[in-house]
Amino acid sequence: MVTVKEAKKIINIFSVWELLNLQGSPGKSCKAPHREDRSPSFSIYDNGNRFKDFGTGENGDVVVFISLVLGISESEACKELIKFAGGGNIPPVSKTCISPDKKTEEEDRNFCEYLRLGSQYELYKLAELRGIGFHGIRLAQKRGHLRFLSNKAGTVWSLADLEGAFRQDRLLSGNPVRLKDGKRVKARTLGKLKHPLGLTEAHPYESILLVEGGPDFLAAHYLITQTKQENLFGVIAMLGAHQEFTPEQAKNLKGKRVRIFPHMDEAGMKGVQHWFSSLKSVGVHVDIYDYDEITTKDGKLITDLNDLLRVNLDDWDNDPLIRNPLRGLSGKE
């Protein structure tokens, strides 16, 4: 049974707004969703954990918000919050992502614990942050790997293994993540990277986009939405250039077409050669996408797939493979 304290870690005001399909769009300055409000007098702050209605003076946390918009007591609101967190409205990443009854050893921890679906607002914020089309962000969430959580540092977007073995966190604000030792990093990885992200879910897809890192994982999903053939393409991400396929993992992709979208730095290219060789050695049809001096809108060279979404329009017009980076990848073309 999820407690109210635990539920508050899973569900924030943005989530409730989305779940209840309240009118308007939540934000730091928005219209009250439960009363007539001619001009924005409602504010959600503290990473979606608190609100204030400047029109009425009411304020509080997610429990008070539920009580206010549903017209119920705070006791009843607590019950509704628990239902949202554990009653099936916010599905876990997979059936294995259920809070354990007791603490386990580090290697047995479930790193999907407390992850939740992102609200419409959070999905749009992530799309804006990464410069990726909203439909790609939504597809990544629909397929189960993109999840969110809220903590003292802010709202976190996380790419999670469906079995709960590992996840990689980044702040939705774009700020670095602070580790326990005080070091600040772009992304924090929790758990052991037992396999590439998305590998165990690749079976239904005939073609695979293989990328490095979380941002490119999202960018790959956006490319897939542009094909109008989402059922044909899967995405696998190496969460770091050092990660490799084991022979058995590589064999899981035999019979599929794989296109690698590299990171154009020394470590990234070294990783790509390892991945290419591992897949080729077991008979996988694999190729490497060539950015070939393509530039972004501001004249910088493309260095990864996320950059490719901000390509120079002249390059876009002159090269059909830029307009469709998945050209030739599907056997049905």
N, C-alpha and C positions, 0 to 999 in steps of 0.2 A: 504494500500500500504506500503510495507516494504521500509524503507529508506536505503541509502548506509551505514550509521552508524550502523543501526540495522542489516543489512545483514552481515557486518564484524564480528558481534558477533556470527552469525550462521555458516558462511562459512570461513574456513581458506585455506591456500595454499595446505595442505594435501587433503582437500575435493575436491578442484578444480582439482588437479592432478588425483584423482580417477574418478571424474565425466567426465573428458575429455579423460580418458583412455590413459594418456600420457605414453610414453615408460619409462622403468626403475622404480626404487623404490625411493621415496622421503626420504630425511633425512638430517642430519647435513653435511654429505659429500656424494654427489651423482653426477651423470652425468647430464648435462643440458638436459632438455626434448625437447628443441626446435631447437637444433643445434648439429652438430657433436662434440662430446666431448670424446676424446680417454681416458682420465683419469678424475676422479671426480674433477670438479672445480666449482660445484654449491652447495650452502648451504641454507638450510631452518632452521630458528631459531626463537626465541621468541615465542615458542609454536605454530609454524606453521603460524605465522602472518606476517613474513617478510622473504625475501630471498636476497641473494647476488650471482651474477655470477662473479667469480674471473677471468674468461677468458675474459670477455668483460667489467667488471666494473659496469654493470647494477645492480641495487638493488631497493627494494621498498616493498610495502605491497601487499595484495592479488589483488587489482585493477591493479597495475602495472604488476603483474605476469600474469593476464588474458590478459592484453593488449599485453604483450610480446609474449606469446605462441600462441595467436590467430592472431597476426598481425593486431590488431585494435587499435583505439584511446582509450585513458583512459576514455573518455566520453561514448564510446560504451561498454567498459569493465565494467563500473558502471552498465549499463543496464543488461549486462550478469550476473553480480554478484547478482543483485536483482532477476533475473529470477531463478538463482540457489537457492536462499534463500526462495523465495515465489511462484515460478512458477510451482511447482509440482515435480521438480527433487529431492529435499530433502523433503520427506513427513514428516509432523508432526507426533507425536506419535499417535494421533487420530484426528478425525474431530473436536473435542472440543479443540484441542491444537492450537488455532489460537490466535494471539496477540489481546488482548482486545482493543477496541477503546479508552477506558479511564481507569484510575486506579480504581480498585474496592477495597472493603474491604478485609482484610486478608483472611477471610474464603471463599471468592469467587474468590481468585486469581487462575490463571491457572499456575501451576508450570512446565508445559511442554513448556512454552514460551521460544523460542530461542534454544531449544534442536535440535540436528541434528544427522544424521547418522554418524557413524565413518568411516573413510577411512580404506582401507586395512591395511595401516601402523599402524593406531591406534588400530585396532583389533588385529594385531599380537603383538603389544606392551602390550596390556592388557592380552593376552594369556600368554606371557612371564612373566609378573608381577605376575600373579596368579598361574602359573604352571598348566594351564588348556589347553587342546587341542583346537586348533583354531576353529574347526568345532562347538564346544560347544558355543564359543563366538559368532560366526556368527549366530547360531540358536537363541540365546537370542536376538540378534539385529533383526533378521528376524521376530520374534514374537512380536516385538514392544516395549519391556520393556527396552532394553539397548540402551541408547543414549549418546551423547557427547556434550560438549560445551567448549569454550575457554574463559578464563578470565585472569586477571593479575597474578593470582596464578599459572596458567598453564592450561594444558588440563585436563578436568574433565570427568570421566565416571560416568554416572548416571543411576540408576534404577528407572523408572518412572511409576506411575499409568497411565493407558491409558486414564483416564478421566481428568487427570491433577490435581487431589486432593493432591498429594504428590509426592515427589521424594527423593532419597537418593544419595548424591554426595560423590565421592572419587577422589583424584588426581591420574592421570595416572603415575605420577612419583613415587608413593608409599609414598610420604611425608604426614604428617598430614595436615588436613584442619584447617585453622585458622578462628575462629568465630569472630563476631564483638566485643566481650568483650576481645579478645586477647587469649582466651583459644584455645588450639590445640587438635583436636580430629581425630580419624581415619576416621569417616564418619559424614557428616552433613545431617540431615533430615529436609526437608522443607515441610510445610503443615501439615495437620492432618491425622494421620494414621486411616482412616475411616474403612478400611478393609485390610486383608492380601494382599500383592502384588500378582497379578495373579489370585485371587479368581474369579473375574468377567469374566475372560477368560477361566475358567476351564471347562465350559459346554461341549465342544466337546470331551473331553478326558475321557476314561474309567478308567484310573489309574493316580494317582497324587503322585508326590514326594513333601513332605512337609519339608521345611528346615528353618533354622534360619540364616538371614543375607545375604548380597549381594554376597560375595564370594561363599558361598554354593549354591546360586541361579544359578550362572554361572556354577559351578561344576555339578549341577544336569542336566543342559542342555547338558553338554558334555556326561554324562552317557546315556542320551536319544539318542544321535547321534550314540552311539555304538550298540544300539539295532537294528538299521536299520528299526525301526517301530515308527518313530517320531509322526505319527498320533495317536498313542495310549496313549502317556504320556504327562501330563501337569506338570507344576511346580508352587508351591505356596510358598511364603516366608513370614515369620514373621520377620519384620525388628527390632528385639529386643525380648528378652525372655519375656518381660512384656506384649507383645501384645497377645490378646486372640480372639477367635471366639465368636461372639454373637450367641444365639440360631438359629436365622434365617440364619446367614452365615453358620453355621455348617450344617443346613438342605440342603443347596445348594449342598453339596457333598454326599448326600444320594444316594446309588446305585453305588457309585464308590469305587475303592480300593485305599487306601491311605497308603503310607509308610513314616514314620517320620524318618528323619536323624538328630539325636540330636547333640547339643553341649555338650561335656562332662565336663561341669562345674556345680556348684551348681545352678546358675540361669537358665542355659540352661535346666538342667534336671527337674527343677521345672516347667518351661514353658511347656516342653514336656508332663508332666503328666496332666497339664490342657488341652492341645490340645487333647490328647488321650481321656480323659474323656468326653470332649465336643462332640467330633465326635462319640464316642461309644454310648453316650446317645441318639443320634438320629438315630442309626442304620447304621452308616458308617462302612464298613469293613476296619479296621485300624490296623496296626502293627508298631513296632518300630525296626529299624535296630540296631543290637548289634555289636559294634566294637570289643568287646571281646579280649582285650589285643593285638590287631593288632598293629604293629609298622611300622613307616616310614623307608625309606632307611637308614637314619642316626640313627636308633634305638629308636626314640622317639615314645611314645604312640600316636595313632590316637585320635584326639579330636573333629574332625568334618569331614564333607564330603569332603571339599577341601583337607584335609590331606590324605584322603583315596586314592586320585589320585597319591599320592607319597608313596604308600604302599611298605613294604619290599617284595622283590621278593620271599623269602621263604614262607611267608604267602600267597602270590599270588598263588604259585604253589600248596600249600597244602589245600586250602579252596575254593571250587567252588563258595560259596556265596560272597567271596571277588572278585573273577574274574567277577562275575555278580551280583552286589548289587540289581538289579531289578528282580532277579529270583523269580518266584512265584507271582509277583505283577500283571502281566497281566493275565486276565482270558483266553487268547488265547494260553498260553504256554502249 
